[in-house]
Amino acid sequence: MFDSLGVTALLALAVLATWLAMRARRAGNRVVRWVGLVLSSLLTLACSLVIGVALVGFYKINFPSHRPTVADIRVAGTPDQVARGARFSAFCALCHSPNANVPLVGENFSQGGPPVGTLYAANLTPAGEIKEWSDGEIIRAIREGVHKSGRALIIMPSEVFHNLSDVDVQAIVAYLRSQPAMGPSTPTTKLNVVGALFIGGGLAPTSAQPPITQPIVAPAEGASADYGVYLVSILGCRLCHGENLAGRKSGGPGPPSGPNLTLILPKWGVEDFIHTLRTGVDPYSHTLAEGMPWKQISSFASDQDLKAIYTYLHGLTPIEGPTK
C-alpha cells in the first residue's frame, strides 16, 4: 500500500520550495531576499517533514514488526462451533455492518471522517474477500491484525482479540464461513498520505500484534474469577475502562472513556450487575452512557458469564480514579 501520487506531489512541492529559496537568494531587495528565504525554507522543511512521517506510516502498514507465518489450521465447522461463534456476531457487527446488525456486509469507515483514503471494515460474509482466505489467515487477521497480503490491518481491535482462545477464534471462523453470501465485496483499503501521517505520527496505531506461537486455552467455563478475567479481556472492557479498570479520562482519540469499575462494582450485588447489563439501567436508575455496548454484551453472555465477570470485577482492589 502506497500513495505514489500524494508522495510525488509533496516531493514536487518540496522541489518548488527549494527552487524559490534559490531564487530568493539572488533577489536584489534585501527584504524580499530574506522574507523569500525564510518562507521558502520553512515550506521545504515542512514538506520534508510530512514526507518523512508519511513514509514511516507506509512502512508501518506494509512491514509490521511482526509478520508471523500462517498456521496450518482447518476449522471443522460443526454446528456447535457455528453456534458458539455466532455469539460474537454482535461485536463484529459494530464495525462490519452499516446498522450494527448482521449480516456482516462491511462498512465505509472513511465516510464522514478525515480524508484518509479508502478505509472499509470488510464484508465478512462469503461474498467478501475472506472466501479466498484460508482458516489460518482469518485467525491471524483476528488475533494478530495482519492481512492475507502481510500488511497490517487498520482499526481491527486485535489487541483485544489477541487473547481469544483457540476454541473461540475457530468458532468465529466457523460462524463466518456459515453465513449466506450477501452484499458486494468491499473495496481494498488504500490509505493516502493523510492516513499515513496518522500512522507515522503515532496518532493511530496499526492493528498488528506479536505472533501467537503457543496454544491459547481459556479457563474452564463457570462463574469463577479466572473465567471472568478471560471474558473481560476478550470483550475489550479495558479499552474504555482503562488497563487497570480504574477508568479513563474523557477526551482525546480512541474509544469512549469508561468509569472506574474498581470503585463501582464493590457496591453492587451480582443481581444488580446482571440487571444492568441486561437492561442498560444501573441500580440507581441511571441509563448507561452512550458507547457502552451493553446490548452486545447481553447478547453474548449467559447469566453464568455475567456472574464470572462480576466475580472478577467485584474482587478488584479499589483504585482512586474517575467514577463517571
C-alpha positions in Angstrom: 0.0 0.0 0.0 1.5 3.3 -1.1 0.1 6.7 -2.2 2.5 7.4 -5.1 0.6 10.4 -6.3 0.4 12.0 -2.9 4.1 11.5 -2.2 5.1 12.7 -5.6 3.0 15.9 -5.2 4.8 16.5 -1.9 8.2 15.9 -3.4 7.3 18.3 -6.2 6.2 20.9 -3.7 9.5 20.5 -1.8 11.5 20.9 -5.0 9.5 24.0 -5.9 10.1 25.5 -2.4 13.9 24.8 -2.8 13.9 26.5 -6.2 12.1 29.5 -4.7 14.7 29.7 -2.0 17.5 29.7 -4.6 15.7 32.5 -6.5 15.2 34.5 -3.3 18.9 34.4 -2.5 19.5 36.3 -5.8 16.9 39.0 -5.1 18.3 42.5 -5.1 16.0 43.8 -2.5 17.2 42.8 1.0 13.7 42.5 2.5 12.4 40.4 -0.4 15.6 38.2 -0.2 15.2 37.4 3.5 11.4 37.1 3.5 11.6 34.8 0.5 14.4 32.7 2.0 12.6 32.2 5.3 9.2 31.4 3.8 10.5 29.0 1.1 12.9 27.3 3.6 10.0 26.8 6.0 7.9 25.3 3.2 10.8 23.0 2.2 11.2 21.9 5.8 7.5 21.3 6.3 7.2 19.3 3.1 10.3 17.2 4.0 8.9 16.5 7.5 5.5 15.5 6.1 7.1 13.2 3.6 9.3 11.6 6.3 6.4 11.0 8.6 4.2 9.6 5.8 6.9 7.2 4.7 7.2 6.0 8.3 3.5 5.4 8.3 3.5 3.5 5.0 6.4 1.4 6.3 4.5 0.5 9.5 1.5 -0.5 7.4 3.3 -2.6 4.8 6.1 -4.0 7.0 4.7 -4.6 10.5 7.4 -5.6 13.0 5.7 -9.0 13.5 4.7 -10.9 10.3 4.0 -14.3 11.6 3.6 -17.3 9.4 0.1 -18.6 8.9 -0.9 -21.6 11.0 -2.0 -24.7 9.1 -5.5 -24.9 10.6 -8.7 -26.2 9.1 -11.8 -25.5 11.1 -14.3 -28.3 11.2 -17.3 -26.0 11.1 -19.5 -28.2 13.4 -22.9 -26.9 14.4 -21.6 -26.4 17.9 -18.7 -24.3 16.6 -21.1 -22.2 14.5 -23.4 -21.6 17.4 -20.5 -20.6 19.7 -19.1 -18.3 17.0 -22.5 -16.6 16.4 -22.3 -15.2 20.0 -19.6 -12.9 18.8 -21.5 -11.6 15.8 -23.0 -8.7 17.7 -19.5 -7.4 18.4 -18.4 -8.0 14.8 -21.5 -6.1 13.6 -20.4 -2.9 15.5 -17.8 -2.3 12.7 -18.7 -4.7 9.9 -22.3 -3.6 9.3 -23.8 -0.3 8.4 -26.5 -0.7 11.0 -24.6 -2.6 13.7 -26.6 -5.8 13.0 -26.0 -8.9 10.9 -25.4 -9.5 8.0 -21.7 -8.5 8.2 -21.6 -6.9 4.8 -19.0 -4.3 5.6 -18.9 -0.5 6.4 -17.2 2.5 5.0 -15.0 3.9 7.8 -13.7 6.8 5.9 -17.2 8.3 5.2 -17.7 11.5 7.2 -14.2 11.4 8.7 -10.9 12.9 7.8 -9.8 12.3 4.1 -7.5 9.3 4.8 -8.3 7.4 1.6 -10.3 4.2 1.2 -10.9 2.5 4.5 -13.6 -0.1 4.9 -14.5 -2.7 7.5 -14.5 -5.7 5.2 -17.5 -7.7 4.1 -17.2 -10.8 6.4 -19.7 -12.9 4.6 -18.6 -15.4 1.9 -19.3 -12.7 -0.6 -16.2 -10.8 0.6 -12.5 -11.4 0.2 -12.4 -14.0 3.1 -13.8 -16.6 0.7 -10.2 -16.6 -0.8 -8.5 -16.8 2.6 -7.5 -19.9 4.5 -8.8 -20.5 8.0 -5.4 -19.8 9.3 -5.2 -16.4 7.5 -8.6 -15.4 9.0 -7.4 -16.4 12.5 -4.2 -14.5 12.0 -6.2 -11.4 11.0 -8.5 -11.6 14.0 -5.8 -12.2 16.7 -2.7 -10.7 15.1 -4.1 -7.9 12.9 -2.3 -9.0 9.8 -4.0 -9.1 6.3 -3.6 -12.0 4.0 -1.1 -9.9 2.0 1.1 -9.5 5.0 0.3 -5.8 5.6 -1.1 -4.6 8.9 -4.8 -4.2 9.3 -6.2 -0.8 10.4 -8.7 -0.3 13.3 -9.2 -4.0 13.7 -9.2 -4.5 17.6 -6.7 -7.3 17.5 -5.1 -6.1 20.8 -8.4 -7.4 22.4 -8.9 -10.5 20.2 -5.2 -11.4 20.7 -6.5 -13.0 23.9 -9.1 -15.2 22.2 -8.7 -18.9 22.9 -8.1 -21.3 20.1 -11.6 -22.7 20.7 -13.3 -19.3 20.4 -11.4 -18.0 17.4 -12.0 -21.2 15.5 -15.7 -20.9 16.4 -15.7 -17.4 14.9 -14.2 -18.7 11.7 -16.9 -21.4 11.6 -19.6 -18.8 12.0 -18.2 -16.5 9.3 -18.0 -19.4 6.9 -21.6 -20.5 7.7 -23.2 -17.1 6.7 -25.0 -16.7 3.4 -23.1 -14.7 0.9 -24.5 -11.2 0.9 -23.6 -7.8 -0.4 -20.7 -6.7 -2.6 -17.0 -7.3 -1.8 -15.8 -4.2 0.0 -13.0 -2.1 -1.7 -9.4 -2.8 -0.8 -8.0 -0.5 1.9 -5.8 2.2 0.4 -4.6 4.9 2.7 -3.4 8.2 1.3 -0.7 10.5 2.6 -3.1 11.9 5.2 -3.8 8.4 6.5 -0.1 7.5 6.6 0.5 10.7 8.6 -1.8 9.5 11.3 0.0 6.1 11.4 3.5 7.6 11.1 2.9 10.3 13.6 1.6 7.9 16.3 -1.9 9.3 16.3 -3.4 6.0 15.1 -1.7 2.6 15.6 -2.0 -0.3 13.2 -3.6 -3.5 14.4 -0.5 -5.7 14.1 0.2 -7.7 17.2 3.0 -10.1 18.3 2.7 -13.5 16.8 0.9 -16.3 18.7 3.3 -19.2 18.9 1.6 -21.4 21.6 -1.9 -22.7 22.0 -4.3 -20.4 23.9 -6.6 -22.3 26.3 -9.3 -20.4 28.2 -10.1 -21.2 31.8 -12.9 -23.6 32.4 -16.3 -22.0 31.9 -18.1 -21.2 35.1 -18.9 -18.3 37.4 -15.2 -18.1 38.5 -12.9 -15.1 38.7 -10.5 -16.8 36.3 -13.1 -17.1 33.6 -14.2 -13.6 34.4 -10.7 -12.3 33.7 -10.8 -14.1 30.3 -14.2 -12.7 29.4 -13.1 -9.1 30.4 -10.0 -9.5 28.2 -11.9 -10.6 25.0 -14.8 -8.2 25.4 -12.5 -5.2 25.3 -13.5 -3.7 28.7 -10.1 -2.2 29.2 -10.3 -0.2 26.0 -12.8 2.1 27.7 -12.3 1.5 31.4 -8.5 1.6 31.4 -5.8 -1.0 31.7 -6.4 -1.5 35.4 -10.2 -0.9 35.0 -9.9 2.3 37.2 -11.4 4.5 34.5 -10.1 6.6 31.6 -10.2 10.4 31.4 -12.6 11.7 28.8 -11.4 13.5 25.7 -8.7 12.6 23.1 -8.7 10.0 20.4 -9.8 6.4 20.9 -12.8 4.7 22.4 -15.1 6.5 24.8 -14.0 6.8 28.4 -15.5 4.5 30.9 -15.8 4.9 34.7 -13.8 3.3 37.5 -15.1 -0.2 37.9 -12.9 -0.9 40.9 -14.9 1.7 42.9 -18.4 1.0 41.4 -18.7 -2.8 41.4 -17.9 -3.5 45.1 -21.1 -1.5 45.9 -23.3 -3.7 43.6 -24.7 -7.2 44.2 -24.5 -9.8 41.4 -28.1 -9.4 40.5 -27.6 -5.6 40.2 -24.8 -6.2 37.8 -26.8 -8.7 35.7 -29.8 -6.4 35.6 -27.6 -3.5 34.5 -26.1 -5.5 31.6 -29.5 -6.8 30.5 -31.4 -3.5 30.6 -28.8 -0.8 30.3 -30.0 0.8 33.5 -27.9 0.7 36.7 -29.2 0.1 40.3 -29.6 3.9 40.7 -31.9 4.1 37.7 -29.2 5.8 35.6 -29.1 4.9 31.9 -25.7 3.6 30.9 -23.7 6.1 28.8 -23.9 6.0 25.0 -21.0 3.9 23.7 -21.3 1.3 26.4 -22.0 -1.9 24.4 -24.3 -3.4 27.0 -26.7 -4.8 24.3 -23.8 -6.6 22.6 -22.5 -7.9 25.9 -26.1 -9.1 26.9 -26.4 -10.9 23.6 -23.1 -12.6 24.0 -23.1 -13.5 27.7 -25.1 -16.0 29.6 -26.0 -15.3 33.2 -23.2 -17.6 34.2 -20.8 -15.5 32.1 -22.0 -12.3 33.7 -21.6 -13.9 37.2 -18.0 -14.7 36.2 -17.3 -11.1 35.1 -18.9 -9.8 38.3 -16.9 -12.2 40.5 -13.7 -10.9 38.9 -14.6 -7.2 39.0 -16.1 -7.4 42.5 -12.8 -8.7 43.8 -10.6 -6.0 42.4 -8.6 -3.8 44.8 -10.2 -0.3 44.7 -8.1 2.3 42.9 -8.8 6.0 43.0 -9.9 7.4 39.7 -12.9 8.8 37.7 -16.3 7.2 38.5 -18.4 8.9 35.9 
